[in-house]
Amino acid sequence: MLYRSCYADRTKAWCVQNNHQVVSSVSGESWPMEPQEVRQQFEEWARIERANHAKAHPEYKFSP
């Protein structure tokens, strides 16, 4: 989610179609092409975000 959010502005500038579905699709295709260092950085940020969310909302339980 963090990667998609960061990548959205760049994707919108490149794509003719400027909707959420296209942005998500292009972001998803680009993720495996990113260098390992970039992927590791986003994974670390995601771990930090999960920890912060757990501290802020200790009773939260995902339920679809």
mmCIF file of the N, C-alpha and C atoms, coordinates in Angstrom:
data_MODEL
# 
_entry.id   MODEL 
# 
loop_
_atom_site.group_PDB 
_atom_site.id 
_atom_site.type_symbol 
_atom_site.label_atom_id 
_atom_site.label_alt_id 
_atom_site.label_comp_id 
_atom_site.label_asym_id 
_atom_site.label_entity_id 
_atom_site.label_seq_id 
_atom_site.pdbx_PDB_ins_code 
_atom_site.Cartn_x 
_atom_site.Cartn_y 
_atom_site.Cartn_z 
_atom_site.occupancy 
_atom_site.B_iso_or_equiv 
_atom_site.pdbx_formal_charge 
_atom_site.auth_seq_id 
_atom_site.auth_comp_id 
_atom_site.auth_asym_id 
_atom_site.auth_atom_id 
_atom_site.pdbx_PDB_model_num 
ATOM 1   N N  . MET A 1 1  ? 0.820   -1.192 0.000   1.00 0.00 ? 1  MET A N  1 
ATOM 2   C CA . MET A 1 1  ? 0.000   0.000  0.000   1.00 0.00 ? 1  MET A CA 1 
ATOM 3   C C  . MET A 1 1  ? 0.865   1.258  0.000   1.00 0.00 ? 1  MET A C  1 
ATOM 4   N N  . LEU A 1 2  ? 1.940   1.234  0.768   1.00 0.00 ? 2  LEU A N  1 
ATOM 5   C CA . LEU A 1 2  ? 2.813   2.411  0.794   1.00 0.00 ? 2  LEU A CA 1 
ATOM 6   C C  . LEU A 1 2  ? 3.458   2.629  -0.566  1.00 0.00 ? 2  LEU A C  1 
ATOM 7   N N  . TYR A 1 3  ? 3.894   1.542  -1.184  1.00 0.00 ? 3  TYR A N  1 
ATOM 8   C CA . TYR A 1 3  ? 4.522   1.651  -2.502  1.00 0.00 ? 3  TYR A CA 1 
ATOM 9   C C  . TYR A 1 3  ? 3.529   2.221  -3.508  1.00 0.00 ? 3  TYR A C  1 
ATOM 10  N N  . ARG A 1 4  ? 2.321   1.704  -3.496  1.00 0.00 ? 4  ARG A N  1 
ATOM 11  C CA . ARG A 1 4  ? 1.308   2.176  -4.441  1.00 0.00 ? 4  ARG A CA 1 
ATOM 12  C C  . ARG A 1 4  ? 1.013   3.656  -4.230  1.00 0.00 ? 4  ARG A C  1 
ATOM 13  N N  . SER A 1 5  ? 0.938   4.071  -2.980  1.00 0.00 ? 5  SER A N  1 
ATOM 14  C CA . SER A 1 5  ? 0.683   5.482  -2.682  1.00 0.00 ? 5  SER A CA 1 
ATOM 15  C C  . SER A 1 5  ? 1.809   6.372  -3.190  1.00 0.00 ? 5  SER A C  1 
ATOM 16  N N  . CYS A 1 6  ? 3.035   5.937  -2.974  1.00 0.00 ? 6  CYS A N  1 
ATOM 17  C CA . CYS A 1 6  ? 4.182   6.727  -3.434  1.00 0.00 ? 6  CYS A CA 1 
ATOM 18  C C  . CYS A 1 6  ? 4.291   6.723  -4.952  1.00 0.00 ? 6  CYS A C  1 
ATOM 19  N N  . TYR A 1 7  ? 3.936   5.610  -5.552  1.00 0.00 ? 7  TYR A N  1 
ATOM 20  C CA . TYR A 1 7  ? 4.089   5.442  -6.991  1.00 0.00 ? 7  TYR A CA 1 
ATOM 21  C C  . TYR A 1 7  ? 2.939   6.074  -7.778  1.00 0.00 ? 7  TYR A C  1 
ATOM 22  N N  . ALA A 1 8  ? 1.836   6.395  -7.124  1.00 0.00 ? 8  ALA A N  1 
ATOM 23  C CA . ALA A 1 8  ? 0.625   6.857  -7.810  1.00 0.00 ? 8  ALA A CA 1 
ATOM 24  C C  . ALA A 1 8  ? 0.847   8.123  -8.629  1.00 0.00 ? 8  ALA A C  1 
ATOM 25  N N  . ASP A 1 9  ? 1.528   9.115  -8.081  1.00 0.00 ? 9  ASP A N  1 
ATOM 26  C CA . ASP A 1 9  ? 1.732   10.361 -8.826  1.00 0.00 ? 9  ASP A CA 1 
ATOM 27  C C  . ASP A 1 9  ? 2.544   10.123 -10.092 1.00 0.00 ? 9  ASP A C  1 
ATOM 28  N N  . ARG A 1 10 ? 3.581   9.306  -9.980  1.00 0.00 ? 10 ARG A N  1 
ATOM 29  C CA . ARG A 1 10 ? 4.406   9.007  -11.150 1.00 0.00 ? 10 ARG A CA 1 
ATOM 30  C C  . ARG A 1 10 ? 3.589   8.246  -12.192 1.00 0.00 ? 10 ARG A C  1 
ATOM 31  N N  . THR A 1 11 ? 2.789   7.296  -11.738 1.00 0.00 ? 11 THR A N  1 
ATOM 32  C CA . THR A 1 11 ? 1.970   6.506  -12.648 1.00 0.00 ? 11 THR A CA 1 
ATOM 33  C C  . THR A 1 11 ? 0.945   7.385  -13.355 1.00 0.00 ? 11 THR A C  1 
ATOM 34  N N  . LYS A 1 12 ? 0.316   8.285  -12.625 1.00 0.00 ? 12 LYS A N  1 
ATOM 35  C CA . LYS A 1 12 ? -0.677  9.175  -13.230 1.00 0.00 ? 12 LYS A CA 1 
ATOM 36  C C  . LYS A 1 12 ? -0.051  10.044 -14.310 1.00 0.00 ? 12 LYS A C  1 
ATOM 37  N N  . ALA A 1 13 ? 1.190   10.450 -14.134 1.00 0.00 ? 13 ALA A N  1 
ATOM 38  C CA . ALA A 1 13 ? 1.868   11.277 -15.130 1.00 0.00 ? 13 ALA A CA 1 
ATOM 39  C C  . ALA A 1 13 ? 2.179   10.476 -16.395 1.00 0.00 ? 13 ALA A C  1 
ATOM 40  N N  . TRP A 1 14 ? 2.432   9.171  -16.259 1.00 0.00 ? 14 TRP A N  1 
ATOM 41  C CA . TRP A 1 14 ? 2.812   8.344  -17.402 1.00 0.00 ? 14 TRP A CA 1 
ATOM 42  C C  . TRP A 1 14 ? 1.626   7.775  -18.156 1.00 0.00 ? 14 TRP A C  1 
ATOM 43  N N  . CYS A 1 15 ? 0.541   7.487  -17.470 1.00 0.00 ? 15 CYS A N  1 
ATOM 44  C CA . CYS A 1 15 ? -0.574  6.756  -18.070 1.00 0.00 ? 15 CYS A CA 1 
ATOM 45  C C  . CYS A 1 15 ? -1.582  7.698  -18.718 1.00 0.00 ? 15 CYS A C  1 
ATOM 46  N N  . VAL A 1 16 ? -2.112  7.245  -19.848 1.00 0.00 ? 16 VAL A N  1 
ATOM 47  C CA . VAL A 1 16 ? -3.162  8.004  -20.516 1.00 0.00 ? 16 VAL A CA 1 
ATOM 48  C C  . VAL A 1 16 ? -4.443  7.906  -19.687 1.00 0.00 ? 16 VAL A C  1 
ATOM 49  N N  . GLN A 1 17 ? -4.770  6.693  -19.262 1.00 0.00 ? 17 GLN A N  1 
ATOM 50  C CA . GLN A 1 17 ? -5.928  6.495  -18.396 1.00 0.00 ? 17 GLN A CA 1 
ATOM 51  C C  . GLN A 1 17 ? -5.497  6.806  -16.976 1.00 0.00 ? 17 GLN A C  1 
ATOM 52  N N  . ASN A 1 18 ? -6.250  7.656  -16.334 1.00 0.00 ? 18 ASN A N  1 
ATOM 53  C CA . ASN A 1 18 ? -5.834  8.157  -15.030 1.00 0.00 ? 18 ASN A CA 1 
ATOM 54  C C  . ASN A 1 18 ? -6.855  7.756  -13.966 1.00 0.00 ? 18 ASN A C  1 
ATOM 55  N N  . ASN A 1 19 ? -7.056  6.441  -13.808 1.00 0.00 ? 19 ASN A N  1 
ATOM 56  C CA . ASN A 1 19 ? -8.000  6.003  -12.778 1.00 0.00 ? 19 ASN A CA 1 
ATOM 57  C C  . ASN A 1 19 ? -7.306  5.049  -11.808 1.00 0.00 ? 19 ASN A C  1 
ATOM 58  N N  . HIS A 1 20 ? -7.961  4.784  -10.705 1.00 0.00 ? 20 HIS A N  1 
ATOM 59  C CA . HIS A 1 20 ? -7.354  3.988  -9.636  1.00 0.00 ? 20 HIS A CA 1 
ATOM 60  C C  . HIS A 1 20 ? -7.010  2.569  -10.082 1.00 0.00 ? 20 HIS A C  1 
ATOM 61  N N  . GLN A 1 21 ? -7.844  1.993  -10.922 1.00 0.00 ? 21 GLN A N  1 
ATOM 62  C CA . GLN A 1 21 ? -7.599  0.624  -11.367 1.00 0.00 ? 21 GLN A CA 1 
ATOM 63  C C  . GLN A 1 21 ? -6.308  0.544  -12.175 1.00 0.00 ? 21 GLN A C  1 
ATOM 64  N N  . VAL A 1 22 ? -6.096  1.494  -13.076 1.00 0.00 ? 22 VAL A N  1 
ATOM 65  C CA . VAL A 1 22 ? -4.879  1.506  -13.891 1.00 0.00 ? 22 VAL A CA 1 
ATOM 66  C C  . VAL A 1 22 ? -3.663  1.789  -13.021 1.00 0.00 ? 22 VAL A C  1 
ATOM 67  N N  . VAL A 1 23 ? -3.787  2.741  -12.115 1.00 0.00 ? 23 VAL A N  1 
ATOM 68  C CA . VAL A 1 23 ? -2.675  3.071  -11.220 1.00 0.00 ? 23 VAL A CA 1 
ATOM 69  C C  . VAL A 1 23 ? -2.285  1.843  -10.402 1.00 0.00 ? 23 VAL A C  1 
ATOM 70  N N  . SER A 1 24 ? -3.251  1.128  -9.863  1.00 0.00 ? 24 SER A N  1 
ATOM 71  C CA . SER A 1 24 ? -2.961  -0.075 -9.077  1.00 0.00 ? 24 SER A CA 1 
ATOM 72  C C  . SER A 1 24 ? -2.318  -1.156 -9.932  1.00 0.00 ? 24 SER A C  1 
ATOM 73  N N  . SER A 1 25 ? -2.819  -1.331 -11.142 1.00 0.00 ? 25 SER A N  1 
ATOM 74  C CA . SER A 1 25 ? -2.273  -2.345 -12.034 1.00 0.00 ? 25 SER A CA 1 
ATOM 75  C C  . SER A 1 25 ? -0.822  -2.051 -12.404 1.00 0.00 ? 25 SER A C  1 
ATOM 76  N N  . VAL A 1 26 ? -0.547  -0.812 -12.796 1.00 0.00 ? 26 VAL A N  1 
ATOM 77  C CA . VAL A 1 26 ? 0.815   -0.431 -13.180 1.00 0.00 ? 26 VAL A CA 1 
ATOM 78  C C  . VAL A 1 26 ? 1.748   -0.507 -11.979 1.00 0.00 ? 26 VAL A C  1 
ATOM 79  N N  . SER A 1 27 ? 1.280   -0.083 -10.836 1.00 0.00 ? 27 SER A N  1 
ATOM 80  C CA . SER A 1 27 ? 2.095   -0.164 -9.618  1.00 0.00 ? 27 SER A CA 1 
ATOM 81  C C  . SER A 1 27 ? 2.421   -1.615 -9.289  1.00 0.00 ? 27 SER A C  1 
ATOM 82  N N  . GLY A 1 28 ? 1.441   -2.483 -9.420  1.00 0.00 ? 28 GLY A N  1 
ATOM 83  C CA . GLY A 1 28 ? 1.653   -3.904 -9.151  1.00 0.00 ? 28 GLY A CA 1 
ATOM 84  C C  . GLY A 1 28 ? 2.642   -4.539 -10.107 1.00 0.00 ? 28 GLY A C  1 
ATOM 85  N N  . GLU A 1 29 ? 2.609   -4.128 -11.362 1.00 0.00 ? 29 GLU A N  1 
ATOM 86  C CA . GLU A 1 29 ? 3.552   -4.662 -12.342 1.00 0.00 ? 29 GLU A CA 1 
ATOM 87  C C  . GLU A 1 29 ? 4.965   -4.140 -12.113 1.00 0.00 ? 29 GLU A C  1 
ATOM 88  N N  . SER A 1 30 ? 5.090   -2.933 -11.592 1.00 0.00 ? 30 SER A N  1 
ATOM 89  C CA . SER A 1 30 ? 6.413   -2.339 -11.416 1.00 0.00 ? 30 SER A CA 1 
ATOM 90  C C  . SER A 1 30 ? 7.116   -2.831 -10.150 1.00 0.00 ? 30 SER A C  1 
ATOM 91  N N  . TRP A 1 31 ? 6.344   -3.283 -9.151  1.00 0.00 ? 31 TRP A N  1 
ATOM 92  C CA . TRP A 1 31 ? 6.934   -3.705 -7.874  1.00 0.00 ? 31 TRP A CA 1 
ATOM 93  C C  . TRP A 1 31 ? 8.028   -4.769 -8.054  1.00 0.00 ? 31 TRP A C  1 
ATOM 94  N N  . PRO A 1 32 ? 7.791   -5.842 -8.810  1.00 0.00 ? 32 PRO A N  1 
ATOM 95  C CA . PRO A 1 32 ? 8.845   -6.857 -8.954  1.00 0.00 ? 32 PRO A CA 1 
ATOM 96  C C  . PRO A 1 32 ? 10.079  -6.347 -9.708  1.00 0.00 ? 32 PRO A C  1 
ATOM 97  N N  . MET A 1 33 ? 9.938   -5.272 -10.446 1.00 0.00 ? 33 MET A N  1 
ATOM 98  C CA . MET A 1 33 ? 11.064  -4.726 -11.210 1.00 0.00 ? 33 MET A CA 1 
ATOM 99  C C  . MET A 1 33 ? 11.930  -3.770 -10.399 1.00 0.00 ? 33 MET A C  1 
ATOM 100 N N  . GLU A 1 34 ? 11.466  -3.393 -9.223  1.00 0.00 ? 34 GLU A N  1 
ATOM 101 C CA . GLU A 1 34 ? 12.235  -2.470 -8.384  1.00 0.00 ? 34 GLU A CA 1 
ATOM 102 C C  . GLU A 1 34 ? 13.483  -3.171 -7.848  1.00 0.00 ? 34 GLU A C  1 
ATOM 103 N N  . PRO A 1 35 ? 14.559  -2.414 -7.652  1.00 0.00 ? 35 PRO A N  1 
ATOM 104 C CA . PRO A 1 35 ? 15.761  -3.008 -7.054  1.00 0.00 ? 35 PRO A CA 1 
ATOM 105 C C  . PRO A 1 35 ? 15.461  -3.519 -5.641  1.00 0.00 ? 35 PRO A C  1 
ATOM 106 N N  . GLN A 1 36 ? 16.219  -4.503 -5.223  1.00 0.00 ? 36 GLN A N  1 
ATOM 107 C CA . GLN A 1 36 ? 16.016  -5.111 -3.904  1.00 0.00 ? 36 GLN A CA 1 
ATOM 108 C C  . GLN A 1 36 ? 16.070  -4.073 -2.789  1.00 0.00 ? 36 GLN A C  1 
ATOM 109 N N  . GLU A 1 37 ? 16.949  -3.071 -2.907  1.00 0.00 ? 37 GLU A N  1 
ATOM 110 C CA . GLU A 1 37 ? 17.078  -2.044 -1.870  1.00 0.00 ? 37 GLU A CA 1 
ATOM 111 C C  . GLU A 1 37 ? 15.784  -1.249 -1.713  1.00 0.00 ? 37 GLU A C  1 
ATOM 112 N N  . VAL A 1 38 ? 15.142  -0.929 -2.831  1.00 0.00 ? 38 VAL A N  1 
ATOM 113 C CA . VAL A 1 38 ? 13.883  -0.175 -2.793  1.00 0.00 ? 38 VAL A CA 1 
ATOM 114 C C  . VAL A 1 38 ? 12.799  -1.024 -2.137  1.00 0.00 ? 38 VAL A C  1 
ATOM 115 N N  . ARG A 1 39 ? 12.722  -2.280 -2.528  1.00 0.00 ? 39 ARG A N  1 
ATOM 116 C CA . ARG A 1 39 ? 11.713  -3.165 -1.954  1.00 0.00 ? 39 ARG A CA 1 
ATOM 117 C C  . ARG A 1 39 ? 11.929  -3.348 -0.456  1.00 0.00 ? 39 ARG A C  1 
ATOM 118 N N  . GLN A 1 40 ? 13.174  -3.511 -0.047  1.00 0.00 ? 40 GLN A N  1 
ATOM 119 C CA . GLN A 1 40 ? 13.466  -3.662 1.378   1.00 0.00 ? 40 GLN A CA 1 
ATOM 120 C C  . GLN A 1 40 ? 13.082  -2.407 2.155   1.00 0.00 ? 40 GLN A C  1 
ATOM 121 N N  . GLN A 1 41 ? 13.316  -1.236 1.565   1.00 0.00 ? 41 GLN A N  1 
ATOM 122 C CA . GLN A 1 41 ? 12.965  0.009  2.251   1.00 0.00 ? 41 GLN A CA 1 
ATOM 123 C C  . GLN A 1 41 ? 11.456  0.110  2.460   1.00 0.00 ? 41 GLN A C  1 
ATOM 124 N N  . PHE A 1 42 ? 10.682  -0.205 1.435   1.00 0.00 ? 42 PHE A N  1 
ATOM 125 C CA . PHE A 1 42 ? 9.229   -0.155 1.574   1.00 0.00 ? 42 PHE A CA 1 
ATOM 126 C C  . PHE A 1 42 ? 8.730   -1.216 2.547   1.00 0.00 ? 42 PHE A C  1 
ATOM 127 N N  . GLU A 1 43 ? 9.356   -2.387 2.557   1.00 0.00 ? 43 GLU A N  1 
ATOM 128 C CA . GLU A 1 43 ? 8.968   -3.423 3.512   1.00 0.00 ? 43 GLU A CA 1 
ATOM 129 C C  . GLU A 1 43 ? 9.255   -2.977 4.943   1.00 0.00 ? 43 GLU A C  1 
ATOM 130 N N  . GLU A 1 44 ? 10.369  -2.295 5.155   1.00 0.00 ? 44 GLU A N  1 
ATOM 131 C CA . GLU A 1 44 ? 10.691  -1.760 6.485   1.00 0.00 ? 44 GLU A CA 1 
ATOM 132 C C  . GLU A 1 44 ? 9.669   -0.705 6.894   1.00 0.00 ? 44 GLU A C  1 
ATOM 133 N N  . TRP A 1 45 ? 9.339   0.200  5.977   1.00 0.00 ? 45 TRP A N  1 
ATOM 134 C CA . TRP A 1 45 ? 8.325   1.216  6.275   1.00 0.00 ? 45 TRP A CA 1 
ATOM 135 C C  . TRP A 1 45 ? 6.989   0.564  6.613   1.00 0.00 ? 45 TRP A C  1 
ATOM 136 N N  . ALA A 1 46 ? 6.643   -0.511 5.912   1.00 0.00 ? 46 ALA A N  1 
ATOM 137 C CA . ALA A 1 46 ? 5.388   -1.213 6.191   1.00 0.00 ? 46 ALA A CA 1 
ATOM 138 C C  . ALA A 1 46 ? 5.412   -1.826 7.590   1.00 0.00 ? 46 ALA A C  1 
ATOM 139 N N  . ARG A 1 47 ? 6.547   -2.410 7.994   1.00 0.00 ? 47 ARG A N  1 
ATOM 140 C CA . ARG A 1 47 ? 6.659   -2.959 9.350   1.00 0.00 ? 47 ARG A CA 1 
ATOM 141 C C  . ARG A 1 47 ? 6.468   -1.858 10.394  1.00 0.00 ? 47 ARG A C  1 
ATOM 142 N N  . ILE A 1 48 ? 7.068   -0.708 10.147  1.00 0.00 ? 48 ILE A N  1 
ATOM 143 C CA . ILE A 1 48 ? 6.930   0.424  11.070  1.00 0.00 ? 48 ILE A CA 1 
ATOM 144 C C  . ILE A 1 48 ? 5.472   0.870  11.144  1.00 0.00 ? 48 ILE A C  1 
ATOM 145 N N  . GLU A 1 49 ? 4.814   0.972  9.998   1.00 0.00 ? 49 GLU A N  1 
ATOM 146 C CA . GLU A 1 49 ? 3.406   1.378  9.972   1.00 0.00 ? 49 GLU A CA 1 
ATOM 147 C C  . GLU A 1 49 ? 2.523   0.381  10.720  1.00 0.00 ? 49 GLU A C  1 
ATOM 148 N N  . ARG A 1 50 ? 2.779   -0.922 10.538  1.00 0.00 ? 50 ARG A N  1 
ATOM 149 C CA . ARG A 1 50 ? 1.990   -1.935 11.260  1.00 0.00 ? 50 ARG A CA 1 
ATOM 150 C C  . ARG A 1 50 ? 2.180   -1.797 12.765  1.00 0.00 ? 50 ARG A C  1 
ATOM 151 N N  . ALA A 1 51 ? 3.420   -1.585 13.185  1.00 0.00 ? 51 ALA A N  1 
ATOM 152 C CA . ALA A 1 51 ? 3.700   -1.431 14.621  1.00 0.00 ? 51 ALA A CA 1 
ATOM 153 C C  . ALA A 1 51 ? 3.020   -0.183 15.170  1.00 0.00 ? 51 ALA A C  1 
ATOM 154 N N  . ASN A 1 52 ? 3.099   0.916  14.438  1.00 0.00 ? 52 ASN A N  1 
ATOM 155 C CA . ASN A 1 52 ? 2.448   2.158  14.876  1.00 0.00 ? 52 ASN A CA 1 
ATOM 156 C C  . ASN A 1 52 ? 0.933   1.983  14.961  1.00 0.00 ? 52 ASN A C  1 
ATOM 157 N N  . HIS A 1 53 ? 0.360   1.295  13.989  1.00 0.00 ? 53 HIS A N  1 
ATOM 158 C CA . HIS A 1 53 ? -1.084  1.069  13.989  1.00 0.00 ? 53 HIS A CA 1 
ATOM 159 C C  . HIS A 1 53 ? -1.486  0.201  15.177  1.00 0.00 ? 53 HIS A C  1 
ATOM 160 N N  . ALA A 1 54 ? -0.693  -0.828 15.459  1.00 0.00 ? 54 ALA A N  1 
ATOM 161 C CA . ALA A 1 54 ? -0.997  -1.711 16.592  1.00 0.00 ? 54 ALA A CA 1 
ATOM 162 C C  . ALA A 1 54 ? -0.936  -0.955 17.915  1.00 0.00 ? 54 ALA A C  1 
ATOM 163 N N  . LYS A 1 55 ? 0.012   -0.032 18.042  1.00 0.00 ? 55 LYS A N  1 
ATOM 164 C CA . LYS A 1 55 ? 0.107   0.771  19.265  1.00 0.00 ? 55 LYS A CA 1 
ATOM 165 C C  . LYS A 1 55 ? -1.060  1.746  19.381  1.00 0.00 ? 55 LYS A C  1 
ATOM 166 N N  . ALA A 1 56 ? -1.431  2.348  18.266  1.00 0.00 ? 56 ALA A N  1 
ATOM 167 C CA . ALA A 1 56 ? -2.503  3.347  18.273  1.00 0.00 ? 56 ALA A CA 1 
ATOM 168 C C  . ALA A 1 56 ? -3.879  2.709  18.442  1.00 0.00 ? 56 ALA A C  1 
ATOM 169 N N  . HIS A 1 57 ? -4.033  1.484  17.954  1.00 0.00 ? 57 HIS A N  1 
ATOM 170 C CA . HIS A 1 57 ? -5.334  0.807  17.983  1.00 0.00 ? 57 HIS A CA 1 
ATOM 171 C C  . HIS A 1 57 ? -5.160  -0.620 18.499  1.00 0.00 ? 57 HIS A C  1 
ATOM 172 N N  . PRO A 1 58 ? -4.873  -0.785 19.780  1.00 0.00 ? 58 PRO A N  1 
ATOM 173 C CA . PRO A 1 58 ? -4.571  -2.124 20.306  1.00 0.00 ? 58 PRO A CA 1 
ATOM 174 C C  . PRO A 1 58 ? -5.736  -3.115 20.222  1.00 0.00 ? 58 PRO A C  1 
ATOM 175 N N  . GLU A 1 59 ? -6.943  -2.630 20.170  1.00 0.00 ? 59 GLU A N  1 
ATOM 176 C CA . GLU A 1 59 ? -8.108  -3.523 20.117  1.00 0.00 ? 59 GLU A CA 1 
ATOM 177 C C  . GLU A 1 59 ? -8.528  -3.853 18.685  1.00 0.00 ? 59 GLU A C  1 
ATOM 178 N N  . TYR A 1 60 ? -7.869  -3.265 17.697  1.00 0.00 ? 60 TYR A N  1 
ATOM 179 C CA . TYR A 1 60 ? -8.274  -3.458 16.302  1.00 0.00 ? 60 TYR A CA 1 
ATOM 180 C C  . TYR A 1 60 ? -8.062  -4.902 15.866  1.00 0.00 ? 60 TYR A C  1 
ATOM 181 N N  . LYS A 1 61 ? -9.065  -5.450 15.206  1.00 0.00 ? 61 LYS A N  1 
ATOM 182 C CA . LYS A 1 61 ? -8.962  -6.776 14.617  1.00 0.00 ? 61 LYS A CA 1 
ATOM 183 C C  . LYS A 1 61 ? -9.593  -6.687 13.244  1.00 0.00 ? 61 LYS A C  1 
ATOM 184 N N  . PHE A 1 62 ? -8.817  -7.026 12.212  1.00 0.00 ? 62 PHE A N  1 
ATOM 185 C CA . PHE A 1 62 ? -9.327  -6.983 10.844  1.00 0.00 ? 62 PHE A CA 1 
ATOM 186 C C  . PHE A 1 62 ? -10.466 -7.976 10.698  1.00 0.00 ? 62 PHE A C  1 
ATOM 187 N N  . SER A 1 63 ? -11.555 -7.503 10.118  1.00 0.00 ? 63 SER A N  1 
ATOM 188 C CA . SER A 1 63 ? -12.663 -8.402 9.832   1.00 0.00 ? 63 SER A CA 1 
ATOM 189 C C  . SER A 1 63 ? -13.299 -7.961 8.521   1.00 0.00 ? 63 SER A C  1 
ATOM 190 N N  . PRO A 1 64 ? -13.081 -8.751 7.482   1.00 0.00 ? 64 PRO A N  1 
ATOM 191 C CA . PRO A 1 64 ? -13.602 -8.384 6.146   1.00 0.00 ? 64 PRO A CA 1 
ATOM 192 C C  . PRO A 1 64 ? -15.109 -8.422 6.051   1.00 0.00 ? 64 PRO A C  1 
# 
